[in-house]
Amino acid sequence: MKKRRRFKQTETLQERLRKFAADSREQASQMPAGEERDQLVKKARQADTAAHLDEWMSSSGLQSPK
């Protein structure tokens, strides 16, 4: 049986998503207008949304039903 390689993340999911979004926007800003640039901007928006959802899900204000 093959063992999976495991490693600990040094950054939170939110930090990784926000960094990915910022990197994608930076890369897109240096590209000419077109489909590839639009895809990068779309991925950046999706990463921002995922970071917001993760923040909301892990907030202390969110309580499980009793």
C-alpha positions, 0 to 999 in steps of 0.5 A: 500500500502506497503512503500519502505524503502529508505536510502541515500548512504554514498558512491558513486557508484564508491566507493562501486564498487571498495570496492566490487572488492577489497573485492572479490579479497581478499576473492579469494586470500584466497581460493584454485583454483577452480570454486568458486574462479574463480567466485569471480575473475570474479565478481571483474573484472565486478565491476571494469568495472562497476566503470570505466563505471560509471566514464566515464558516469559521467565525465565532458568531456562527453557531450550530443548531441545538 
